Amino acid sequence: MTRTVTVLTNPTAGGGRAAHAGRRAVARLRERELHVTSIEGRTPGDALTLLERAVGSGTDAVVAVGGDGLVNLVIQVLAGTDIPMGVVPAGTGNDLARVLGVPRGDPVRAADIIADNRTRSIDLGRVGDRWFATVLSSGFDSLVTEKASQLRWFGGRLRYNAAMVLRLAQLETLSYVVELDDAELRVDATLIAVGNGRSYGGGMSICPAARVDDGLLDVTVVRGVSRTRLLRMSPTLYRGSHVDLPEVDTYTSARVALRCDGIVAYADGERVGELPVVAQCVPGALRVFVERNSVPDA
């Protein structure tokens, strides 16, 4: 029986690269004799409506062509179902693609991974009725994301760089209450990240030991630091070596509650809402296509 695949593309992702990547991926899937329905969402609401309609009509798989924002939208529909998700990374961050070992910049190879039909289940995080695949951020990083959403006259990475400079000038230490499975912490911190996967922001390994198949969330606490110290720490965040610094604490827990006045949480780069929030790891909540003879490592 011919497998049916619904390919959802965000044509504006990656500065328009997603539209080209989507066409190449669709062509390759058809070469591999899959029946492909291609849909585009010009807005998140439009994409969600089209995807729900496609899933309701019956599809064997869904492919997200874009960045982590589109992936986050897709998992809202597929979490808890048997329908697997494939990723053709074509956005700015592509952090879930990194987790799954899907090559960036090669939509044909990404399509081959889907056509090869090797799937496995991964964990997801959940806050209320919203799901996330990579990292829930709060504190300095979420404040930067919040500011970036307001700087509409900048584009792409420049928007986030400008937001970081503006927020760095207002850097403050935040008073958190953190509830874990076996402890409650009161900590003054610059940021706290809760990871199902290890990275966010395009490869920043904020939770380097996180795995998407262990039933746990990893928590990284960067305690109160100065502007100068935070800037000096930045390279270590990409390498994941910040966890060895004295200002950084790490924990694991299946459930994580965060409380802090005036702070907003983001998950997979999408706004969740103001704290307090409770994040829960849901084991095996999503089926995904992965490279043959490989397993997700985080």
N, C-alpha and C positions, 0 to 999 in steps of 0.2 A: 504494500500500500504506500502511495506517495505521501510523504510527510508534508504537512502544511505549516508554513512559518509566516508570522506577521512581523514585518520590519517597521519599527517606529523610528522616525528620524526627526531630530531637532535641526532644521535647516540653518539656523543661525549659530549653532554651537561651533566653537573653535574658529570664530571669525568667518564662518561660511564653509569651513572645510568639511563639516559633517555631511552636507548635501552631496559633495563629490564622493566622500567615503561611502555613503549610503548607496549611491548608484553602483559603485564597484562591488560592494558586498552583495547587493541584490543580483547583479549579473552572475557573480560566482556561485551563489546559492542555486540559481536556475541551471547553471552548467552542471551542478551536482545533482540535478533532477529533483529538486525540492519545489513544491508549489508555494510561491511567494506572493503575499499581499503586502503592498507597500503603502504606508500611511505617514502623513506629516502633520505635526501639531505646531501651529504658529504661536500658540499660547499654551501655558500649562493646562488650563482648563479645557482647551480644545483637544490637546493630546490625551488627556485623561478620558474624555468622552469617547474619542475614537478607539482608544485601547479597550475600554470596558465593553464597547460594542463588538469589537473583534473577538475578545475572549468569550463573550456571551454567545457569539455565533459559532464558536468552536474553532480552536487553533491548537496545533500540537506544540508550538513554541512561540516565544516572543523575543525579538532581537531589538536592543536599544542601540541606536547609532547617535552618539553624542557624548556628553560628559556625565559627571556624577549627578547633576541635577535631574537629567532625564532618567538615569538609572534609578534614582530615588523614587521618581514618579511611577516607574514600572513596578517596583517591588511593592508599592501600595496595593497594586491589583493582584500580583502573583503570589505574595506571601501566604503561606498556608495551603497552597494548591499544589497539584502535581505537574503544572505547566512549567517547563524549564525556561530560564532566561539566558540569552546570549548577549554578549557585549561587543560592539565594534567601537573602540575608543576613538572619539573625535572631538573631545572637549578640551577644556583647559587643565582640569585636574586628573581625571581618569584613574582615581585611586583604587576603585574596585577592580578595574582591569589589571592593575599591578598585582593585586592579591591573587587573581585567577591565572596570572601568567599569560594573559592575552597580549600579543604584541601591539604596541602603539605605532601608528603610521603605516600599517599593513592591513587594510581592510580585506584583502583577498585571503590572507592567512587566517584572520579572525573569522571569516565566513567558513573556511575549511574546518576550523575547530567545531563550529556549529553543525556542519554537514557530517562530521565524523560521529556525532551523536553520543559522545561520552559525557555523562552527567554525574554530578554528586550533589549532596545536600550540604548547605552551609548554614551557620547560625545567623540570626539577625538580632539587632537590638530593637526594643519597642518602648516608646514613650506614649502612654495613653493608647490611642488607636493609630498612631503613626509609627512606621517602621524605618530603621536606618541600617545601612550595610557597613559603613566604615567608622566614622568617629562623631561623637557628640561633643561639641566644644562649648566652653563657657569661660568668661573672663576676658582677658586682653584679646584673645583671638576672635571671640564672638563679637566683641566691641568693634574690632577692625572690620569684620564682615558686615556688621550693621552700618558702619560709616560708609563702607564701599557701596552699599546699596543706595546711598543717598547721592553719590558722586556720579550722576548720570552723564555728565559731560566728558568723563574719561571712559576709555574702553579697555576691556581685557585686563591683562596683568597690571597695567598702569594704574587702573582704578584702585586695586588692592595696595599697590605700593604707596600711592598718595594717602589712602586711608590709614595705612600703618604709620606713616610719618605724623599725621594729625593725631592719632590716638596715642602715639608714643609721647607726644608733648603733654598729654594728660594722664600719663601712667599713674595708677594708684594701686595700693594693696587692698584686696577685698577680703572681707570676713565671711568665710564659708562654714556651713555645717554639712558634713558628709556622712551619710549612713551607708554602711557596708553590711554584708551578711552577718559578720561577727564583731562589728565595732561601730562606734560613732566618733567622728573626728571633728574637732573645731580647729580650723586652720586659717591663717592669714596667707593668702595666695595671690599670685599674679594671674594664673589661669589654672583650670582643671579640665582635663580631657578624659572622656570615657570612650574607650575603643573596643569595637567588635573586630575591626581590622586595625592594622598598625599605622596607616598613614592618612593624612589629609592635606589639602592645599597643594596638590600636585607633587606628592612624594615626600612630604615632611613626616618623618617617622616618629610621631609624637608618642605612640604606644608600641615600641619596637618588638615587644614579646607577644603581642596579641595574636591570637589565632582565631579563625572563623569556624573552627570545628571542635572547640573545647568546652562549650557550654558556659563560658565565663566572659565577663567584660574586664578589660584592663583599665586601670585608673592611673593617670599621671598627674601629679600635683607639682606645679612649679611655685614654690613659696615666694613670698614678697621679695622682689629684687629691684635694683635701681635701673634706670634707663640704660646706663652704660653696661651694666652686667647683662641685661637682657639682650642687647645688641651683640655682645661677645658670645653669648650662648647660642645665637641663631644658627651658626654652622653646625653645631652639635645636634640640633633638632633634626636636620636632614639626614645625618648619619645615624641617629638613634643613640648616640653616645651620651646625650644629656642625662640619661638615667643614672650615670655614674657620678654625677655632680652632687655636692652636698646640699644644694638648694632644691633637689628634686626627690620626691618620694613616689613609690609605685605600689599599687595594690591590685588584687583581683577579687571579683565578687560577681555573683549571678545577678544581684540586684544592687543598684546604686541610686541613692537619693541625694540631690544637691539642693541646698538652700543658700541664697545670697540675695540681699536686697538690691533691686535695680539692675539686675543682670539678665540678659537674654541668652538662651541656648540655641545653637544651630546644630543640625545633624545632616551629614552628607552635603554640607554647604547650604542647606535649606532652613529657614527660620522655623523653630519649634514653638517658641514663646518664652515668656518670662519665667525665671525660677520662682518657686520650687518646681523641680521635675523629678520624676522617678523613671529610671531606665532599667529595663529587664532584658536579660539575654534569653532568647527563645531558640533552643537547639533545633537544628535541621529545618528551619522555617522556609528555606528557599532552595529550589533545585537550580543548578547553573551548569552551563557547558564549560568544560575545562579541556586543556591540552591533553592529548592522549599520553599516557604514562607519566602524568604529572599530577600533583595534588596541590591545593592552595597551601601556602606556607604561612599565611597570616590572615 
